[in-house]
Structures are given as structure tokens and as C-alpha cells.
Amino acid sequence: MDEVDYYDEKRTKEQVALDKKLLFEQFPDYAQTIVNGEITVVKEAGNYLATFINSVTYNGVTANYPSFLAVSFKNGEFRILREGVTPDAVNLDAPIFPKNRMNNAQLIKSPRLYGDFNGDELSDYAFVESPVISSNTATANQNTETVFCEGVCTSIIRFSNSTLKSINVENAYKSQLENLRDLNGDGADEIGFWSFKDNSKSLYIYDVANSKLITPPLVINTAIHKKIKLIDVIKKTGPSKITVTESVNVDGKWKLVSRVVGVE
């Protein structure tokens, strides 16, 4: 696996790209420049080490960090080997650095769902950044509970490919991703997002390439319909058509109801 020594941690190129994407999402005003445009380059064992003072700004903060970038040059291409700050750098507790930023644990530990989500015939991956649950409060009959999160109970689907926009799913704190394959014939895989709660689970079907929800969430009453699986909830039934099934209360009784949905 092609890895980079990224701020004293081993990371794949995909992880580095995703971390940089998360940095700009967390700090949209983030900017950096090389002080006075001065760069010192030293050749070492066929590789090149560049050192410079990196001036960064974010959230109204400006700071200078002595930094380095080590690269190799092979077959007419440069490849990054190491990236970080030099040992004499200070104020390294700033939230712009990978080890301090709130999304770093999600970057490393969250399960990944692989697929071609933008139709470029290359494999990308998605993962869910889940909210932190602060407490659960059960109701008197113990059949349901109220969940409280630190901040808002919103899950975020993030992607390794920087061209794909992150997706916010409100009121979702326990989830699982599914690759639904290409439902609309555009060459890109769609994503299914399961949101799990007491006595129910909901399937969100996203056209990731176009950043849209294909149909309102499909809710399954798991207290009644206990053994419903993905294949029971969504099936591709024709060109640009899917059949979806959900739990519906009909005259006081819960039934599974199916309908055909067109996907463009």
C-alpha cells in the first residue's frame, strides 16, 4: 500500500486527501502561504527535501509554522514521501493539525463502504461521521427511548473523493451504509443509509453524484416486520425504475406496501 509519513503518522494517499478535505470543511476560511516565498531545497539520496515557513490563517487566527515536504522524482513524476512541521515548531495543539482535529478518529476507525460513487470508473469510499451520544432516556414502558447527542443528532456521510459533497442526515445517530449499485444508469453507484432506532429502521436512498435523495426515507416498523432485509425494501425492476417497500399503517394495522419509483 502506498503510504505517506503525514505529520508523524502513516497514512494512505486517500486518507491524506480526505483529511485535507475535512480540514477545509471544518475551516472554510483556511488559507496558507509561504512566507516571502522562500523555500530551501536539499537533495538527499535521490529525493528532495523542501523546508519553508508556512503562514496559515483560520477562524481569525494567523500563525507561522516551520514546515517541510519530502518528495521523490521518478518516471517524470513527483511523489510525496513526508509532510509535516519541523521539530522546532510550536503551538502544535492547534485544531488544524490532523491529530487534534475532531474528525481524525472517524477518518481512521469508521467502517468504509467502497464503490464508484461519481461514475469515473475508479473506486472511492464513504464512511459515516456519527454524533456522540450523551445520554439515553427510556420511556415508562421501556419500548422506546429518547436519545440526546452532544450538539445535534446529525450523521454525516463523507467521501474520499473530494469532488463528492458530504451528506447530512438529521436525527440519525446509529447507522449503516449499503452500496445499492447503479440504479439510474448514469454509471455511478447509489448509496443506502440505514438509520436504526427503537422499533424502526429507515432507508435513505441517495444519488451521491448529484447530491440528492431519490425518495423520502423508507421506514420499516421492526416491532411488526422483524425480518425485513435490504432486498425486501428495494429492488431494481426495470430501466431507471425501482420498487420500494415500507411499513404503512392502514386502518390501524401495519402492512408492507410497495410502489414503483422512477430514478433519473
Secondary structure as GFF3:
##gff-version 3
##sequence-region A 1 264
A	DSSP	beta_strand	3	6	.	.	.	ID=ss1
A	DSSP	beta_strand	9	12	.	.	.	ID=ss2
A	DSSP	alpha_helix	13	26	.	.	.	ID=ss3
A	DSSP	beta_strand	31	44	.	.	.	ID=ss4
A	DSSP	beta_strand	47	58	.	.	.	ID=ss5
A	DSSP	beta_strand	61	74	.	.	.	ID=ss6
A	DSSP	beta_strand	77	85	.	.	.	ID=ss7
A	DSSP	alpha_helix	104	109	.	.	.	ID=ss8
A	DSSP	beta_strand	113	115	.	.	.	ID=ss9
A	DSSP	beta_strand	124	129	.	.	.	ID=ss10
A	DSSP	beta_strand	133	138	.	.	.	ID=ss11
A	DSSP	beta_strand	145	149	.	.	.	ID=ss12
A	DSSP	beta_strand	154	159	.	.	.	ID=ss13
A	DSSP	beta_strand	167	170	.	.	.	ID=ss14
A	DSSP	beta_strand	175	181	.	.	.	ID=ss15
A	DSSP	beta_strand	190	197	.	.	.	ID=ss16
A	DSSP	beta_strand	200	207	.	.	.	ID=ss17
A	DSSP	three_ten_helix	208	210	.	.	.	ID=ss18
A	DSSP	beta_strand	212	221	.	.	.	ID=ss19
A	DSSP	alpha_helix	230	233	.	.	.	ID=ss20
A	DSSP	beta_strand	234	238	.	.	.	ID=ss21
A	DSSP	beta_strand	241	250	.	.	.	ID=ss22
A	DSSP	beta_strand	253	262	.	.	.	ID=ss23
###
